[in-house]
Amino acid sequence: MRIVPGGSDYPGSLLSCGIQVPLHLIGEPGLLKPPAMALFCSVKCPGSIIMKTYEEMQRLKLQDRVIAGGFHSPMERTCLDILLRGRAKLILCPARGIRRLRVRPEWRAPLSESRLLIVSPFDDCIRRSTKQLACARNKFVADLADSLFIPYAARKSQTEQFAVELLSLGKTVYTLSDEESQPLIDLGAIVLPP
């Protein structure tokens, strides 16, 4: 499926950010309407963050909310696995076109239950993810969401730089209550309420 700017299904959050590209979809386009929370996390995480993120995902999977992400880093993939087993609604955004995307077996039930939407702003001719495409995808996900959850951003990492950029744009960024998350809190992130 494909939706274009100006169509009734096109997300207003993207239009307000100046994004006007066709979106390629697999799944329920209605998941683009409710407010979403984006999930980003650095590749390597301290043990305390891993445990607290795991606990937070167990809580979030039981909520009727939309969570968006690329789900690319190891922690993000773990979060996706947990969230797929709950009732949360998910927007999965690969950093490439999706025409030839292999739908994984664990995605089939959430897709049939209209709890999973796979969306890409990239043309179908883009078959491989690159670092540049991943950065563009992350910006797309952040623009799609009304808030962000970053359990951990390593110091001087791209995730931390991205958090700084998002905070400067006035986005609400949540993180965990943990000593390792203090640099994000110092930047302006808010501890995710229980």
PyMOL commands that set and color helices and strands:
alter all, ss='L'
color gray80, all
select helices_A, chain A and resi 12-16+29-32+47-60+74-84+105-112+131-144+158-168+179-187
alter helices_A, ss='H'
color red, helices_A
select strands_A, chain A and resi 2-3+23-27+36-39+66-69+89-92+116-120+147-149+172-175+190-191
alter strands_A, ss='S'
color yellow, strands_A
deselect
rebuild
show_as cartoon
